[in-house]
Amino acid sequence: MDITRSLESFFRDEVDKAFRDEGLEHDQLTEHYLVHLLAAYAAQPIEARPLAIRLLDSINASPRARRSTLPRIGTPALFPPVFWGASLGGRRVTVDYSTALG
């Protein structure tokens, strides 16, 4: 099974639904970009180290290393509140925490 293709189908439906629900106009290029961004991220292996530790390491790294590592911290931090924000209530990792980290 091609997991990336399945993820693209899932996210295409979700992106279309989100635009409709919000009453927003979008073009195919925007949809294509968002779908591929989400599918590519979701298909990556999960990093074992907590995001906060990775952020600390990045802050202490050289500017060049920081530029390459910060996006790999911000995207995973923002993914849960966007897709599962309602279910994060009452947990140690809150939407506010994830958003601030991202």
Rosetta blueprint (number, residue, H / E / L):
1 M L
2 D L
3 I H
4 T H
5 R H
6 S H
7 L H
8 E H
9 S H
10 F H
11 F H
12 R H
13 D H
14 E H
15 V H
16 D H
17 K H
18 A H
19 F H
20 R H
21 D H
22 E H
23 G L
24 L L
25 E L
26 H L
27 D L
28 Q H
29 L H
30 T H
31 E H
32 H H
33 Y H
34 L H
35 V H
36 H H
37 L H
38 L H
39 A H
40 A H
41 Y H
42 A H
43 A L
44 Q L
45 P L
46 I L
47 E L
48 A L
49 R L
50 P L
51 L H
52 A H
53 I H
54 R H
55 L H
56 L H
57 D H
58 S H
59 I H
60 N L
61 A L
62 S L
63 P H
64 R H
65 A H
66 R H
67 R H
68 S H
69 T H
70 L H
71 P H
72 R H
73 I H
74 G H
75 T H
76 P H
77 A H
78 L H
79 F H
80 P H
81 P H
82 V H
83 F H
84 W H
85 G H
86 A H
87 S H
88 L H
89 G L
90 G L
91 R L
92 R L
93 V L
94 T L
95 V H
96 D H
97 Y H
98 S H
99 T H
100 A H
101 L H
102 G L
